[in-house]
């Protein structure tokens, strides 16, 4: 039986030994080949010198001989080569240096993969292809191997010794591993042999002759014996079953209930522990005497104390002037009445004496009899929120003061600029009447003054309008009105201006009416700006105002022109105040860059959308989309949202 019990051990030992033989062989062939590849790469790198020479001197292939053998001999000497043979693409010899040496070292063998050190280990053979624009071929170069042959030999020897060392170590390791691993199996077999047996196991059915097979037979035999004993016990149990059936059922039920309760309690305690320790706010468990029982990490981080420093001290000592209702007295309601339920804002003292604002919420934990077991207090640090609130109040105060100052400044500047400007503009016609009709130069000057005055007046109006909208002082009046008559009036007003420039200005629409809900004044200002810009920036062609009713209860107004257009880069910032594509003092068109910015603000106020399409030197299309139907209860919300946004 001893020989049978060692079969599995011998089998595993052989398998592990074969594994280590394969590993040792792999290490030997891998590292020797790797080293020889490095040697081969070195000689191929040297052979590239000849490749470069032939690429630079392609006439060698046409003349079929070396044109300058002296240079090639010098290259042979510099690179340690002993021969050089060149063939064309058909395998015919072109020319060679030291051909006799090449033939002695069987250079031709490198064609069949015979590269490497020659048989006498004196020459390293290399074969490389040559591929030029109008020629191709092969070169065979032999280098004096010198120390490389000895290095390869030493590398093979050292690698072989290393591989043999690994093999021997692996076999020793396998032997000791198998001895240690099968020691418990031997003990099990001895124990099974020493067990009392009434009969021998059935040897005729034993298919496995190793340790596991023997153990299997022994265990099966013992199991059969146990099965017999179990049958006897089962018969006894059946007799006792009727007697103890009810009692066992009761006990099982009670045990199961207790197990469930224990598991539920363990889970509940684990969940509470995880929540308690990882809560983002400070949590303190306080006894009915007001002393700290336990704290979590967030609480320690908030107050700057270590956990051991606060356990056992009265919680009220951590608050300013012991200000903590319910925990301020020296005695507590030990009968379990919840006297310490708190939900208020307090000042907490940190370890270094710094005061922080916190929100404190404390609740009582009561048992099933209504008695207080302890208190759970949550503490949230709101010092940063308080600081931000103070900064916001200060910022709001400063913003209100700045807004008042800006409004007063704009009102004063409006009065101070408009008053003399109105005097100038009203005086120009009077001066023009007094001037002789023949003085053309003076008339031109007066026209320029009049134009500049109106331009300044428009700029002031736009600045004031922009300020009014941005500050939220403008009170929009939303109403439902037909936009077509207003657009017709605007087109008629701009007719003379377009005729002066030779432009065709027209209004087209697909229906007789186009009702929108919006603020009429700001809508008219939007289209006056857009039509004026279209005429200003169109040198020839047309300006068209197109109105149409579209789906989803909306009205679309398009201002089309064949003007100078805008670049795609400028389209990204066209609504920024004071932005102009043509900037500088020498720009071709006048303007202050507020028109489109004011258009955007007015449309936002009217809950309208603007879409711009433009191409340089082709023209532009400004599309404005209004809601045809708008709940009047929304208008107040729009105004408030716009004010808060600005």
JOTA-V59387 format. One record per residue. SS is DSSP state (H for helix, E for strand, L for the rest). NEAR is the number of other ideal C-beta (glycine too) atoms within 10 Angstrom. D_LAST is the distance of its C-alpha to the last C-alpha in whole Angstrom. Layout:
BEGIN
ss:SS near:NEAR d_last:D_LAST
ss:SS near:NEAR d_last:D_LAST
END
This chain:
BEGIN
ss:L near:9 d_last:98
ss:H near:7 d_last:97
ss:H near:8 d_last:97
ss:H near:14 d_last:95
ss:H near:19 d_last:92
ss:L near:16 d_last:91
ss:H near:16 d_last:91
ss:H near:19 d_last:87
ss:H near:18 d_last:87
ss:H near:12 d_last:89
ss:H near:12 d_last:87
ss:H near:16 d_last:83
ss:H near:18 d_last:85
ss:H near:11 d_last:86
ss:H near:10 d_last:83
ss:H near:17 d_last:81
ss:H near:15 d_last:83
ss:H near:11 d_last:83
ss:H near:12 d_last:79
ss:H near:19 d_last:80
ss:H near:15 d_last:82
ss:H near:11 d_last:79
ss:H near:14 d_last:77
ss:H near:22 d_last:79
ss:H near:12 d_last:80
ss:H near:11 d_last:77
ss:H near:16 d_last:76
ss:H near:19 d_last:79
ss:H near:12 d_last:78
ss:H near:12 d_last:75
ss:H near:17 d_last:75
ss:H near:18 d_last:78
ss:H near:12 d_last:77
ss:H near:11 d_last:73
ss:H near:17 d_last:75
ss:H near:17 d_last:77
ss:H near:10 d_last:74
ss:H near:10 d_last:73
ss:H near:18 d_last:77
ss:H near:17 d_last:76
ss:H near:10 d_last:73
ss:H near:14 d_last:74
ss:H near:24 d_last:77
ss:H near:15 d_last:75
ss:H near:11 d_last:73
ss:H near:18 d_last:76
ss:H near:21 d_last:77
ss:H near:13 d_last:74
ss:H near:14 d_last:75
ss:H near:21 d_last:78
ss:H near:17 d_last:76
ss:H near:11 d_last:74
ss:H near:16 d_last:77
ss:H near:20 d_last:78
ss:H near:13 d_last:75
ss:H near:8 d_last:75
ss:L near:15 d_last:79
ss:L near:14 d_last:79
ss:H near:11 d_last:82
ss:H near:20 d_last:84
ss:H near:20 d_last:83
ss:H near:9 d_last:85
ss:H near:12 d_last:88
ss:L near:13 d_last:88
ss:L near:12 d_last:89
ss:L near:20 d_last:87
ss:L near:11 d_last:87
ss:L near:11 d_last:87
ss:H near:12 d_last:88
ss:H near:8 d_last:88
ss:H near:12 d_last:85
ss:H near:21 d_last:85
ss:H near:15 d_last:87
ss:H near:11 d_last:85
ss:H near:18 d_last:82
ss:H near:20 d_last:84
ss:H near:10 d_last:86
ss:H near:10 d_last:82
ss:L near:18 d_last:81
ss:L near:14 d_last:84
ss:E near:25 d_last:85
ss:E near:20 d_last:89
ss:E near:22 d_last:89
ss:E near:26 d_last:86
ss:E near:23 d_last:87
ss:E near:23 d_last:85
ss:E near:19 d_last:86
ss:E near:15 d_last:84
ss:L near:13 d_last:82
ss:L near:7 d_last:86
ss:L near:9 d_last:87
ss:L near:9 d_last:89
ss:E near:11 d_last:90
ss:E near:19 d_last:89
ss:E near:18 d_last:90
ss:E near:19 d_last:90
ss:E near:19 d_last:91
ss:L near:17 d_last:93
ss:H near:14 d_last:94
ss:H near:9 d_last:96
ss:H near:17 d_last:94
ss:H near:21 d_last:92
ss:H near:13 d_last:94
ss:H near:16 d_last:96
ss:L near:23 d_last:93
ss:L near:14 d_last:92
ss:H near:24 d_last:89
ss:H near:15 d_last:89
ss:H near:16 d_last:89
ss:H near:20 d_last:85
ss:H near:13 d_last:85
ss:H near:8 d_last:85
ss:L near:8 d_last:82
ss:L near:13 d_last:85
ss:L near:17 d_last:83
ss:E near:18 d_last:83
ss:E near:21 d_last:86
ss:L near:18 d_last:89
ss:L near:9 d_last:92
ss:L near:10 d_last:94
ss:L near:14 d_last:90
ss:L near:16 d_last:90
ss:E near:26 d_last:88
ss:E near:27 d_last:85
ss:E near:23 d_last:84
ss:E near:24 d_last:81
ss:E near:21 d_last:81
ss:E near:16 d_last:77
ss:E near:10 d_last:77
ss:E near:20 d_last:76
ss:E near:10 d_last:74
ss:L near:13 d_last:73
ss:L near:7 d_last:72
ss:L near:7 d_last:76
ss:L near:17 d_last:78
ss:E near:13 d_last:78
ss:E near:19 d_last:80
ss:E near:17 d_last:81
ss:E near:20 d_last:82
ss:E near:23 d_last:84
ss:E near:30 d_last:84
ss:E near:28 d_last:86
ss:E near:21 d_last:85
ss:E near:14 d_last:87
ss:L near:23 d_last:85
ss:L near:13 d_last:87
ss:H near:9 d_last:85
ss:H near:18 d_last:83
ss:H near:19 d_last:86
ss:H near:11 d_last:86
ss:H near:14 d_last:83
ss:H near:19 d_last:82
ss:H near:12 d_last:86
ss:H near:12 d_last:84
ss:H near:17 d_last:81
ss:H near:15 d_last:83
ss:H near:11 d_last:85
ss:H near:13 d_last:83
ss:H near:20 d_last:80
ss:H near:15 d_last:83
ss:H near:11 d_last:84
ss:H near:14 d_last:81
ss:H near:22 d_last:81
ss:H near:12 d_last:84
ss:H near:11 d_last:83
ss:H near:16 d_last:80
ss:H near:19 d_last:82
ss:H near:12 d_last:85
ss:H near:12 d_last:82
ss:H near:18 d_last:81
ss:H near:16 d_last:84
ss:H near:11 d_last:85
ss:H near:12 d_last:81
ss:H near:19 d_last:82
ss:H near:14 d_last:85
ss:H near:10 d_last:84
ss:H near:14 d_last:81
ss:H near:18 d_last:84
ss:H near:12 d_last:86
ss:H near:9 d_last:83
ss:H near:11 d_last:81
ss:L near:19 d_last:85
ss:H near:10 d_last:86
ss:H near:9 d_last:84
ss:H near:17 d_last:86
ss:H near:15 d_last:89
ss:H near:10 d_last:89
ss:H near:15 d_last:88
ss:H near:18 d_last:91
ss:H near:9 d_last:93
ss:H near:10 d_last:91
ss:H near:17 d_last:92
ss:H near:11 d_last:95
ss:H near:8 d_last:96
ss:L near:10 d_last:95
ss:L near:5 d_last:98
ss:L near:13 d_last:99
ss:L near:7 d_last:101
ss:L near:8 d_last:101
ss:L near:8 d_last:100
ss:L near:18 d_last:97
ss:L near:11 d_last:98
ss:H near:7 d_last:98
ss:H near:5 d_last:99
ss:H near:8 d_last:95
ss:L near:14 d_last:94
ss:L near:7 d_last:92
ss:L near:14 d_last:90
ss:L near:14 d_last:93
ss:L near:19 d_last:90
ss:H near:19 d_last:89
ss:H near:13 d_last:86
ss:H near:16 d_last:89
ss:H near:23 d_last:91
ss:H near:16 d_last:88
ss:H near:15 d_last:87
ss:H near:19 d_last:91
ss:H near:18 d_last:91
ss:H near:14 d_last:88
ss:H near:14 d_last:89
ss:H near:18 d_last:92
ss:H near:14 d_last:91
ss:H near:11 d_last:88
ss:H near:13 d_last:91
ss:H near:15 d_last:93
ss:H near:12 d_last:90
ss:H near:10 d_last:89
ss:H near:11 d_last:93
ss:H near:10 d_last:92
ss:H near:12 d_last:89
ss:H near:10 d_last:91
ss:H near:10 d_last:93
ss:H near:11 d_last:90
ss:H near:11 d_last:89
ss:H near:9 d_last:92
ss:H near:10 d_last:92
ss:H near:11 d_last:88
ss:H near:9 d_last:89
ss:H near:9 d_last:92
ss:H near:10 d_last:90
ss:H near:11 d_last:87
ss:H near:8 d_last:88
ss:H near:9 d_last:88
ss:H near:11 d_last:85
ss:H near:10 d_last:83
ss:H near:9 d_last:81
ss:H near:9 d_last:81
ss:H near:12 d_last:79
ss:H near:10 d_last:77
ss:H near:10 d_last:76
ss:H near:11 d_last:76
ss:H near:10 d_last:74
ss:H near:10 d_last:71
ss:H near:10 d_last:71
ss:H near:10 d_last:70
ss:H near:10 d_last:68
ss:H near:10 d_last:66
ss:H near:10 d_last:66
ss:H near:10 d_last:65
ss:H near:10 d_last:62
ss:H near:10 d_last:61
ss:H near:10 d_last:61
ss:H near:10 d_last:59
ss:H near:10 d_last:57
ss:H near:10 d_last:57
ss:H near:10 d_last:57
ss:H near:10 d_last:54
ss:H near:10 d_last:52
ss:H near:10 d_last:53
ss:H near:10 d_last:51
ss:H near:10 d_last:48
ss:H near:11 d_last:48
ss:H near:11 d_last:49
ss:H near:10 d_last:46
ss:H near:11 d_last:43
ss:H near:16 d_last:44
ss:H near:12 d_last:45
ss:H near:10 d_last:41
ss:L near:14 d_last:39
ss:L near:8 d_last:36
ss:L near:15 d_last:36
ss:E near:22 d_last:39
ss:E near:19 d_last:42
ss:E near:21 d_last:45
ss:E near:16 d_last:48
ss:E near:23 d_last:50
ss:L near:16 d_last:53
ss:L near:20 d_last:54
ss:L near:13 d_last:55
ss:L near:21 d_last:52
ss:E near:18 d_last:52
ss:E near:20 d_last:51
ss:E near:15 d_last:52
ss:E near:16 d_last:50
ss:E near:25 d_last:46
ss:L near:21 d_last:44
ss:H near:14 d_last:43
ss:H near:19 d_last:39
ss:H near:24 d_last:41
ss:H near:17 d_last:43
ss:H near:11 d_last:40
ss:H near:20 d_last:38
ss:H near:23 d_last:41
ss:L near:14 d_last:42
ss:L near:17 d_last:46
ss:L near:11 d_last:48
ss:H near:13 d_last:49
ss:H near:8 d_last:53
ss:H near:13 d_last:52
ss:H near:20 d_last:50
ss:L near:13 d_last:52
ss:L near:10 d_last:55
ss:L near:13 d_last:53
ss:E near:17 d_last:51
ss:H near:25 d_last:48
ss:H near:19 d_last:47
ss:H near:14 d_last:48
ss:H near:22 d_last:45
ss:E near:18 d_last:42
ss:H near:12 d_last:42
ss:H near:9 d_last:45
ss:H near:12 d_last:46
ss:L near:13 d_last:43
ss:L near:23 d_last:44
ss:L near:15 d_last:45
ss:L near:18 d_last:48
ss:L near:23 d_last:49
ss:L near:14 d_last:49
ss:L near:11 d_last:53
ss:L near:8 d_last:56
ss:L near:7 d_last:57
ss:L near:18 d_last:56
ss:L near:13 d_last:56
ss:L near:10 d_last:59
ss:L near:9 d_last:60
ss:L near:15 d_last:56
ss:L near:14 d_last:54
ss:L near:17 d_last:51
ss:L near:15 d_last:50
ss:L near:23 d_last:47
ss:L near:12 d_last:44
ss:E near:16 d_last:41
ss:E near:10 d_last:37
ss:E near:12 d_last:35
ss:E near:11 d_last:34
ss:E near:17 d_last:36
ss:E near:13 d_last:36
ss:E near:22 d_last:39
ss:E near:16 d_last:41
ss:L near:15 d_last:41
ss:L near:13 d_last:44
ss:L near:7 d_last:43
ss:L near:7 d_last:42
ss:L near:11 d_last:39
ss:E near:12 d_last:37
ss:E near:19 d_last:34
ss:E near:16 d_last:32
ss:E near:22 d_last:33
ss:E near:15 d_last:33
ss:E near:20 d_last:37
ss:E near:14 d_last:38
ss:E near:22 d_last:42
ss:E near:14 d_last:44
ss:E near:19 d_last:48
ss:E near:12 d_last:50
ss:E near:14 d_last:53
ss:L near:9 d_last:56
ss:L near:5 d_last:58
ss:L near:6 d_last:60
ss:L near:10 d_last:57
ss:L near:14 d_last:57
ss:E near:20 d_last:54
ss:E near:12 d_last:55
ss:E near:17 d_last:52
ss:E near:25 d_last:48
ss:E near:17 d_last:45
ss:E near:22 d_last:43
ss:E near:19 d_last:39
ss:E near:24 d_last:37
ss:E near:16 d_last:33
ss:E near:20 d_last:32
ss:L near:15 d_last:29
ss:H near:16 d_last:29
ss:H near:10 d_last:26
ss:H near:12 d_last:24
ss:H near:13 d_last:25
ss:H near:11 d_last:24
ss:H near:11 d_last:21
ss:H near:11 d_last:20
ss:H near:10 d_last:21
ss:H near:10 d_last:19
ss:H near:10 d_last:16
ss:H near:10 d_last:17
ss:H near:10 d_last:18
ss:H near:10 d_last:15
ss:H near:10 d_last:13
ss:H near:10 d_last:16
ss:H near:10 d_last:15
ss:H near:10 d_last:11
ss:H near:10 d_last:12
ss:H near:10 d_last:15
ss:H near:10 d_last:14
ss:H near:15 d_last:11
ss:H near:11 d_last:15
ss:H near:10 d_last:17
ss:H near:13 d_last:15
ss:H near:14 d_last:15
ss:H near:10 d_last:18
ss:H near:11 d_last:19
ss:H near:17 d_last:18
ss:H near:12 d_last:20
ss:H near:10 d_last:23
ss:H near:13 d_last:23
ss:H near:15 d_last:22
ss:H near:9 d_last:25
ss:H near:10 d_last:27
ss:H near:14 d_last:27
ss:H near:16 d_last:27
ss:H near:10 d_last:30
ss:H near:10 d_last:32
ss:H near:15 d_last:31
ss:H near:12 d_last:32
ss:H near:10 d_last:35
ss:H near:16 d_last:36
ss:H near:16 d_last:35
ss:H near:10 d_last:37
ss:H near:13 d_last:40
ss:H near:15 d_last:40
ss:H near:10 d_last:42
ss:H near:8 d_last:44
ss:H near:13 d_last:45
ss:H near:14 d_last:46
ss:H near:8 d_last:48
ss:H near:6 d_last:50
ss:L near:13 d_last:50
ss:L near:8 d_last:53
ss:L near:8 d_last:53
ss:L near:7 d_last:55
ss:L near:11 d_last:52
ss:H near:10 d_last:50
ss:H near:7 d_last:48
ss:H near:13 d_last:47
ss:H near:14 d_last:46
ss:H near:10 d_last:44
ss:H near:12 d_last:42
ss:H near:17 d_last:41
ss:H near:12 d_last:40
ss:H near:10 d_last:38
ss:H near:15 d_last:37
ss:H near:16 d_last:36
ss:H near:11 d_last:34
ss:H near:12 d_last:32
ss:H near:18 d_last:31
ss:H near:12 d_last:30
ss:H near:13 d_last:28
ss:H near:16 d_last:26
ss:H near:16 d_last:25
ss:H near:16 d_last:23
ss:H near:15 d_last:22
ss:H near:17 d_last:21
ss:H near:15 d_last:20
ss:H near:20 d_last:17
ss:H near:17 d_last:16
ss:H near:15 d_last:15
ss:H near:17 d_last:14
ss:H near:18 d_last:11
ss:H near:18 d_last:11
ss:H near:15 d_last:11
ss:H near:21 d_last:8
ss:H near:19 d_last:6
ss:H near:15 d_last:6
ss:L near:16 d_last:7
ss:L near:11 d_last:11
ss:L near:19 d_last:12
ss:L near:8 d_last:14
ss:L near:19 d_last:15
ss:L near:10 d_last:19
ss:E near:20 d_last:20
ss:E near:12 d_last:23
ss:E near:13 d_last:26
ss:E near:15 d_last:27
ss:E near:13 d_last:30
ss:H near:22 d_last:28
ss:H near:19 d_last:31
ss:H near:11 d_last:32
ss:H near:15 d_last:29
ss:H near:22 d_last:29
ss:H near:14 d_last:33
ss:H near:11 d_last:32
ss:H near:18 d_last:30
ss:H near:18 d_last:33
ss:H near:11 d_last:35
ss:H near:12 d_last:33
ss:L near:19 d_last:33
ss:H near:13 d_last:37
ss:H near:9 d_last:38
ss:H near:15 d_last:36
ss:H near:19 d_last:37
ss:H near:11 d_last:40
ss:H near:9 d_last:40
ss:L near:14 d_last:39
ss:L near:9 d_last:42
ss:L near:21 d_last:39
ss:E near:13 d_last:39
ss:E near:22 d_last:36
ss:E near:12 d_last:37
ss:E near:15 d_last:35
ss:E near:11 d_last:36
ss:E near:17 d_last:35
ss:L near:10 d_last:37
ss:L near:10 d_last:37
ss:L near:7 d_last:37
ss:L near:12 d_last:34
ss:L near:21 d_last:31
ss:E near:14 d_last:29
ss:E near:24 d_last:25
ss:E near:20 d_last:23
ss:E near:27 d_last:20
ss:E near:21 d_last:18
ss:H near:17 d_last:21
ss:H near:12 d_last:20
ss:H near:21 d_last:17
ss:H near:23 d_last:20
ss:H near:17 d_last:22
ss:H near:18 d_last:20
ss:H near:28 d_last:19
ss:H near:20 d_last:23
ss:H near:16 d_last:24
ss:H near:20 d_last:22
ss:H near:23 d_last:24
ss:H near:24 d_last:27
ss:H near:18 d_last:27
ss:H near:21 d_last:26
ss:H near:26 d_last:29
ss:H near:17 d_last:31
ss:H near:18 d_last:31
ss:L near:20 d_last:31
ss:L near:22 d_last:34
ss:L near:12 d_last:37
ss:L near:10 d_last:39
ss:L near:14 d_last:40
ss:E near:16 d_last:37
ss:E near:28 d_last:34
ss:E near:18 d_last:34
ss:E near:23 d_last:31
ss:E near:17 d_last:32
ss:E near:20 d_last:31
ss:E near:14 d_last:32
ss:E near:15 d_last:32
ss:E near:11 d_last:31
ss:L near:5 d_last:32
ss:L near:8 d_last:29
ss:L near:11 d_last:29
ss:E near:16 d_last:27
ss:E near:24 d_last:27
ss:E near:16 d_last:27
ss:E near:25 d_last:27
ss:E near:18 d_last:28
ss:E near:22 d_last:28
ss:E near:18 d_last:31
ss:E near:26 d_last:32
ss:L near:19 d_last:35
ss:L near:23 d_last:33
ss:L near:19 d_last:33
ss:L near:18 d_last:31
ss:L near:18 d_last:28
ss:L near:12 d_last:29
ss:H near:9 d_last:28
ss:H near:8 d_last:26
ss:H near:15 d_last:24
ss:H near:14 d_last:23
ss:L near:9 d_last:21
ss:L near:9 d_last:19
ss:L near:18 d_last:19
ss:L near:16 d_last:16
ss:L near:12 d_last:15
ss:L near:17 d_last:14
ss:L near:11 d_last:18
ss:L near:14 d_last:19
ss:L near:15 d_last:23
ss:L near:18 d_last:26
ss:L near:12 d_last:28
ss:L near:10 d_last:27
ss:L near:6 d_last:29
ss:L near:4 d_last:31
ss:L near:6 d_last:34
ss:L near:11 d_last:32
ss:L near:8 d_last:33
ss:L near:11 d_last:31
ss:L near:11 d_last:29
ss:L near:19 d_last:25
ss:L near:16 d_last:22
ss:L near:15 d_last:20
ss:L near:20 d_last:17
ss:H near:20 d_last:18
ss:H near:22 d_last:17
ss:H near:21 d_last:14
ss:H near:22 d_last:14
ss:H near:23 d_last:16
ss:H near:17 d_last:13
ss:H near:23 d_last:10
ss:H near:25 d_last:13
ss:H near:20 d_last:14
ss:H near:17 d_last:11
ss:H near:23 d_last:11
ss:L near:25 d_last:15
ss:L near:19 d_last:15
ss:L near:20 d_last:17
ss:E near:14 d_last:18
ss:E near:18 d_last:19
ss:E near:11 d_last:22
ss:E near:14 d_last:24
ss:E near:14 d_last:27
ss:E near:19 d_last:29
ss:E near:12 d_last:32
ss:L near:13 d_last:33
ss:L near:8 d_last:36
ss:L near:11 d_last:36
ss:E near:21 d_last:33
ss:E near:23 d_last:29
ss:E near:16 d_last:28
ss:E near:23 d_last:25
ss:E near:15 d_last:25
ss:E near:23 d_last:22
ss:E near:18 d_last:23
ss:E near:22 d_last:22
ss:E near:18 d_last:23
ss:L near:16 d_last:26
ss:L near:11 d_last:26
ss:L near:18 d_last:23
ss:L near:9 d_last:23
ss:H near:10 d_last:22
ss:H near:7 d_last:21
ss:H near:14 d_last:18
ss:H near:19 d_last:17
ss:H near:11 d_last:16
ss:H near:11 d_last:14
ss:H near:16 d_last:12
ss:H near:17 d_last:11
ss:H near:11 d_last:10
ss:H near:13 d_last:9
ss:H near:19 d_last:6
ss:H near:14 d_last:5
ss:H near:8 d_last:5
ss:H near:9 d_last:4
ss:L near:12 d_last:0
END
